[in-house]
Amino acid sequence: TIAPDEDMGYASLETLLADAGPRRAEIVKRLRVFRTRKPESPIGHYLLARCLLLDGDRSPTVAALFQQAIKADAGFWPAAFELAELLEAQGR
């Protein structure tokens, strides 16, 4: 099981997200809790945005989550990369 407040346990989930299938809903639920418990960590914001993207969500919420990850850690380049990709796909 994942320790509820540890970044590393969640960070390791990234490689599994695409193959999570129906279990992704459970992961999303846990990430929402993690973000509430640890808003200063970019991991929760970033991984939640990635899950939503995998589920086909292209709403402004996803961009906002990437922006929150960047705000939490300006050096967290995966969020900046994903945000740029998302905005480019939207023609922005």
VENQUI-V630476 format. One record per backbone hydrogen bond with DSSP energy under -0.5 kcal/mol. NH is the residue of the N-H (numbers start at 0). CO is the residue of the C=O. Records with the same first field share a line. If there is no record, write none. Layout:
BEGIN
NH = CO, CO
END
This chain:
BEGIN
5 = 2
6 = 4
9 = 5, 6
10 = 6
11 = 7
12 = 9
13 = 10
14 = 11
15 = 12
16 = 12, 13
18 = 15
19 = 16
22 = 19
23 = 20
24 = 21
25 = 22
26 = 22
27 = 23
28 = 24
29 = 25
30 = 26
31 = 27
32 = 28
33 = 29
34 = 30
35 = 31
36 = 32
37 = 33
40 = 37
44 = 40
45 = 41
46 = 42
47 = 43
48 = 44
49 = 45
50 = 46
51 = 47
52 = 48
53 = 49
54 = 50
55 = 52
56 = 51
57 = 55
61 = 58
62 = 58
63 = 59
64 = 60
65 = 61
66 = 62
67 = 63
68 = 64
69 = 65
70 = 66
71 = 67
72 = 68
75 = 72
76 = 74
78 = 75
79 = 75
80 = 76
81 = 77
82 = 78
83 = 79
84 = 80
85 = 81
86 = 82
87 = 83
88 = 84
89 = 85
90 = 87
91 = 86
END
